[in-house]
Amino acid sequence: MQKDYKTLIIYVLTLFVVVLLIVLKKQQTHLTELENDVVTEEDIELSPDSIAQEPVVEDPIDKKSTPMRGIIALIIDDFGYRNDHISNGFLELPGKLTYAIIPGHDHSQLFSKKAYDAGYEIIVHLPMENIGKTYGEEEYVLMSYFQEDEIKERINKAFENLPESIGLNNHQGSRGTADLRIMTLLAKEIKQNKKFFVDSRTTRNSLAEETMRKYGVPTNSRDVFLDNELDEEKITEQLMKLADVAERKGLAIGIGHVKPQTLSVLQKEIPNLQSKGFRFEFVSRLVY
């Protein structure tokens, strides 16, 4: 009887140990699964990957310790007019920024090459017709009364002038982007060249984004203008507004210009936003 009692105790203890080992094993497996399920910023799918050049400029941010709060694509317009300490200052900003260059100006090709070599992304800033008077860029601007051949020729001439460019956004164009014929011809030509289009949204009547989607052109549109008012306090407010949109939506596109006030704000605030978990990304990664 005593022997049977000892045997029972041994059996119960053995069973307890086995059950304990099974429980510990399941807990370890569960912890491993939780670790694998954590979504990092590298896991977020941005499209299309094949459009963007290999990034050279990196965000100086510890991606493992800083949770990502949003992705910002920042386009700086109107390069080509100047070659000075202001334009060169934009070549020292941290983060993957996109520079929109107006074709045909004295410094357009020089800056395009310098910015590309420095690791930034280049797009054509194509002049389009305004509702009011349309100024400048007579060799490249798209006017609503042009014939189809003239429009195609000018678009291709712009891409040829800036061979580093991988996409296009509109310079002015409150009339041009609201013209269905112009936008249709532009969409077909961009598609033919395997580029993308970002609508600067210079008018609420723009047909650009919906036309691009109709013809299968990767596209998106501007969320916030940074510097309609050339005041550093106002520009900072607009940049924070852009960050708020990025945090709310996950992604946001902002547009600024080659101005000393804009450069000064970005020099101070880009590192600040990066340290808070905002990631600056090429706009080519935010079109779809």
PyMOL commands that set and color helices and strands:
alter all, ss='L'
color gray80, all
select helices_A, chain A and resi 2-37+41-43+85-92+108-117+148-161+176-178+180-193+208-214+232-249+260-275+283-285
alter helices_A, ss='H'
color red, helices_A
select strands_A, chain A and resi 70-79+98-101+121-128+167-172+196-199+219-221+224-225+251-257+278-280
alter strands_A, ss='S'
color yellow, strands_A
deselect
rebuild
show_as cartoon
